[in-house]
Amino acid sequence: MTNTMTATQMAKAYGLKSPQAFNKLMVKCRVLVDTVKGYVLAEAFRGQGYLAVIDQPYFLPNGIRATRKKAVWTEKGQLFVRRRLGRIGIFPVNEQADIFSMN
């Protein structure tokens, strides 16, 4: 899958300190819902191609390779987040420089 971004990458793009801060912002914007098992896309946005699930490899302490499921934001999802946050005046860091230089 090409051009996907993790919550960590999205947080960095928006100048946030952590993926948890990004996810909490998405909860406030009603994009994600915080559940016992973790954050999930709000029902209104499911099935629209905003998130994809990938297998992420990692190693157990005994050296055995394993995988876990990880949600990543698709290009469509990144654009959705950009529009959603833009409505409340939050823009990616690389766009913030452009906004301030226009004044």
C-alpha positions in Angstrom: 0.0 0.0 0.0 1.5 3.3 -1.0 1.3 6.7 0.6 -0.2 5.6 3.8 0.6 7.3 7.1 0.5 6.0 10.7 -0.9 8.0 13.6 2.7 8.8 14.5 3.4 10.3 11.1 0.1 12.2 11.1 0.9 13.6 14.5 4.3 14.8 13.2 2.7 16.3 10.1 0.4 18.4 12.4 3.1 19.3 14.9 1.7 17.2 17.7 3.9 15.6 20.3 2.6 12.0 20.0 0.2 9.7 18.1 -1.9 9.7 21.3 -2.3 13.5 21.0 -3.4 13.1 17.3 -5.9 10.4 18.2 -7.3 12.5 21.0 -7.7 15.4 18.6 -9.5 13.0 16.2 -11.8 12.0 19.0 -12.6 15.7 19.7 -13.4 16.1 16.0 -15.6 13.0 16.1 -13.5 11.2 13.5 -12.3 8.5 15.9 -14.0 6.8 18.9 -12.0 5.7 21.9 -12.9 2.1 22.9 -11.6 -0.4 25.3 -9.6 -2.0 22.5 -8.3 1.2 21.1 -9.3 3.9 18.7 -11.7 3.1 15.9 -13.1 5.1 13.1 -16.5 6.7 13.9 -19.3 4.7 12.4 -20.3 7.5 10.0 -16.9 7.3 8.3 -16.4 3.5 8.2 -16.2 1.8 4.8 -15.1 5.0 3.0 -11.5 4.1 2.5 -10.0 6.5 5.0 -8.2 3.8 7.0 -6.5 0.6 5.9 -5.3 -2.3 8.1 -1.8 -3.6 7.5 0.2 -6.4 9.0 3.2 -5.0 10.9 6.0 -7.3 11.6 7.9 -7.3 14.9 10.1 -9.6 16.9 9.2 -11.3 20.2 11.8 -11.2 23.0 12.8 -14.8 22.1 13.6 -13.7 18.5 10.5 -15.2 16.8 9.0 -13.0 14.2 5.3 -12.1 14.6 2.9 -9.7 13.1 0.2 -7.4 14.4 -2.6 -5.5 12.7 -2.1 -1.8 12.4 -4.4 0.9 11.0 -2.9 3.5 8.6 -4.4 6.5 7.0 -4.8 6.2 3.3 -4.4 9.1 0.9 -8.1 9.6 0.9 -8.1 9.5 4.7 -5.3 12.1 4.9 -7.2 14.4 2.7 -10.3 13.9 4.8 -8.4 14.7 8.0 -6.8 17.8 6.3 -10.2 19.1 5.4 -11.8 18.3 8.8 -9.0 19.9 10.7 -8.7 22.8 8.3 -12.3 23.7 9.2 -11.2 24.5 12.7 -8.0 26.2 11.8 -5.5 23.3 12.2 -3.2 22.8 9.3 -0.2 20.6 8.6 3.1 22.1 9.7 4.4 22.4 6.1 1.3 24.5 5.2 1.5 26.7 8.3 4.7 28.3 6.9 2.8 29.2 3.7 -0.1 30.7 5.6 2.2 32.9 7.7 4.3 34.0 4.8 1.2 35.3 2.9 0.6 38.1 5.5 
